[in-house]
Amino acid sequence: MPPSTIENVRAVYEQTVIPQTGYNCFQKVILQTLCEEKGIQVRSTAVWSSDLTKDDYTKALLNHVSAHMIDQSEN
């Protein structure tokens, strides 16, 4: 199975520790789908455009997982 499938990105998302490069092999549309499934808000980091980039989706996923892990460690 190629690494760029929605099933594979879900598996990465469920890991406890995700490296900064954990989502690099996935296409933007796959990352977008996962963000939509999980209800993760994605903001554009571009200065001149509001178009979302692959990097925007990657950052949103990494931030969401980090925030979730912090919440769990405080309980």
ChimeraX commands (.cxc) that place a marker at each C-alpha (Angstrom):
marker #1 position 0.00,0.00,0.00 radius 0.5
marker #1 position 1.45,3.41,-0.91 radius 0.5
marker #1 position 2.22,5.67,2.06 radius 0.5
marker #1 position -0.05,8.46,0.82 radius 0.5
marker #1 position -3.46,7.05,1.72 radius 0.5
marker #1 position -6.03,8.25,4.22 radius 0.5
marker #1 position -5.63,5.03,6.21 radius 0.5
marker #1 position -1.90,5.61,6.56 radius 0.5
marker #1 position -2.28,9.22,7.67 radius 0.5
marker #1 position -4.87,8.14,10.25 radius 0.5
marker #1 position -2.33,5.64,11.62 radius 0.5
marker #1 position 0.30,8.38,11.92 radius 0.5
marker #1 position -2.24,10.67,13.62 radius 0.5
marker #1 position -3.00,8.01,16.25 radius 0.5
marker #1 position 0.66,7.67,17.28 radius 0.5
marker #1 position 1.69,9.11,20.62 radius 0.5
marker #1 position 4.80,10.79,19.28 radius 0.5
marker #1 position 4.81,12.21,15.78 radius 0.5
marker #1 position 8.06,13.62,14.40 radius 0.5
marker #1 position 8.01,16.98,12.62 radius 0.5
marker #1 position 8.49,15.08,9.35 radius 0.5
marker #1 position 5.75,12.54,10.11 radius 0.5
marker #1 position 3.32,13.95,7.55 radius 0.5
marker #1 position 5.82,14.80,4.77 radius 0.5
marker #1 position 5.02,11.80,2.58 radius 0.5
marker #1 position 1.30,12.64,2.41 radius 0.5
marker #1 position -0.34,14.75,-0.25 radius 0.5
marker #1 position -2.11,17.97,0.71 radius 0.5
marker #1 position -5.55,16.53,-0.10 radius 0.5
marker #1 position -4.96,13.60,2.29 radius 0.5
marker #1 position -3.94,15.97,5.11 radius 0.5
marker #1 position -6.93,18.19,4.34 radius 0.5
marker #1 position -9.28,15.20,4.57 radius 0.5
marker #1 position -7.88,14.19,7.96 radius 0.5
marker #1 position -8.21,17.74,9.31 radius 0.5
marker #1 position -11.82,17.85,8.14 radius 0.5
marker #1 position -12.56,14.43,9.71 radius 0.5
marker #1 position -11.08,15.50,13.05 radius 0.5
marker #1 position -12.60,18.99,12.99 radius 0.5
marker #1 position -9.19,20.64,13.14 radius 0.5
marker #1 position -9.17,24.33,12.24 radius 0.5
marker #1 position -6.44,25.22,9.75 radius 0.5
marker #1 position -5.19,28.76,9.28 radius 0.5
marker #1 position -3.17,30.10,6.40 radius 0.5
marker #1 position 0.34,31.22,7.25 radius 0.5
marker #1 position 0.87,32.87,3.87 radius 0.5
marker #1 position 1.45,36.61,3.88 radius 0.5
marker #1 position -0.04,37.38,0.47 radius 0.5
marker #1 position -2.64,34.66,0.07 radius 0.5
marker #1 position -5.33,32.98,2.12 radius 0.5
marker #1 position -4.90,29.69,0.24 radius 0.5
marker #1 position -4.06,26.86,2.58 radius 0.5
marker #1 position -0.84,24.99,1.86 radius 0.5
marker #1 position 0.34,21.49,2.73 radius 0.5
marker #1 position 2.54,23.08,5.38 radius 0.5
marker #1 position -0.52,24.74,6.96 radius 0.5
marker #1 position -2.26,21.37,7.26 radius 0.5
marker #1 position 0.88,19.72,8.63 radius 0.5
marker #1 position 1.33,22.41,11.28 radius 0.5
marker #1 position -2.33,22.22,12.29 radius 0.5
marker #1 position -2.14,18.44,12.74 radius 0.5
marker #1 position 1.10,18.59,14.72 radius 0.5
marker #1 position -0.25,21.39,16.93 radius 0.5
marker #1 position -3.52,19.56,17.51 radius 0.5
marker #1 position -1.79,16.35,18.57 radius 0.5
marker #1 position 0.61,18.29,20.83 radius 0.5
marker #1 position -2.26,20.17,22.50 radius 0.5
marker #1 position -4.16,16.90,22.98 radius 0.5
marker #1 position -1.14,15.25,24.59 radius 0.5
marker #1 position -0.69,18.21,26.98 radius 0.5
marker #1 position -4.37,18.03,27.97 radius 0.5
marker #1 position -4.06,14.32,28.73 radius 0.5
marker #1 position -0.88,14.76,30.80 radius 0.5
marker #1 position -2.57,17.38,33.00 radius 0.5
marker #1 position -5.37,14.97,34.00 radius 0.5
marker link #1:1,2 radius 0.2
marker link #1:2,3 radius 0.2
marker link #1:3,4 radius 0.2
marker link #1:4,5 radius 0.2
marker link #1:5,6 radius 0.2
marker link #1:6,7 radius 0.2
marker link #1:7,8 radius 0.2
marker link #1:8,9 radius 0.2
marker link #1:9,10 radius 0.2
marker link #1:10,11 radius 0.2
marker link #1:11,12 radius 0.2
marker link #1:12,13 radius 0.2
marker link #1:13,14 radius 0.2
marker link #1:14,15 radius 0.2
marker link #1:15,16 radius 0.2
marker link #1:16,17 radius 0.2
marker link #1:17,18 radius 0.2
marker link #1:18,19 radius 0.2
marker link #1:19,20 radius 0.2
marker link #1:20,21 radius 0.2
marker link #1:21,22 radius 0.2
marker link #1:22,23 radius 0.2
marker link #1:23,24 radius 0.2
marker link #1:24,25 radius 0.2
marker link #1:25,26 radius 0.2
marker link #1:26,27 radius 0.2
marker link #1:27,28 radius 0.2
marker link #1:28,29 radius 0.2
marker link #1:29,30 radius 0.2
marker link #1:30,31 radius 0.2
marker link #1:31,32 radius 0.2
marker link #1:32,33 radius 0.2
marker link #1:33,34 radius 0.2
marker link #1:34,35 radius 0.2
marker link #1:35,36 radius 0.2
marker link #1:36,37 radius 0.2
marker link #1:37,38 radius 0.2
marker link #1:38,39 radius 0.2
marker link #1:39,40 radius 0.2
marker link #1:40,41 radius 0.2
marker link #1:41,42 radius 0.2
marker link #1:42,43 radius 0.2
marker link #1:43,44 radius 0.2
marker link #1:44,45 radius 0.2
marker link #1:45,46 radius 0.2
marker link #1:46,47 radius 0.2
marker link #1:47,48 radius 0.2
marker link #1:48,49 radius 0.2
marker link #1:49,50 radius 0.2
marker link #1:50,51 radius 0.2
marker link #1:51,52 radius 0.2
marker link #1:52,53 radius 0.2
marker link #1:53,54 radius 0.2
marker link #1:54,55 radius 0.2
marker link #1:55,56 radius 0.2
marker link #1:56,57 radius 0.2
marker link #1:57,58 radius 0.2
marker link #1:58,59 radius 0.2
marker link #1:59,60 radius 0.2
marker link #1:60,61 radius 0.2
marker link #1:61,62 radius 0.2
marker link #1:62,63 radius 0.2
marker link #1:63,64 radius 0.2
marker link #1:64,65 radius 0.2
marker link #1:65,66 radius 0.2
marker link #1:66,67 radius 0.2
marker link #1:67,68 radius 0.2
marker link #1:68,69 radius 0.2
marker link #1:69,70 radius 0.2
marker link #1:70,71 radius 0.2
marker link #1:71,72 radius 0.2
marker link #1:72,73 radius 0.2
marker link #1:73,74 radius 0.2
marker link #1:74,75 radius 0.2
view
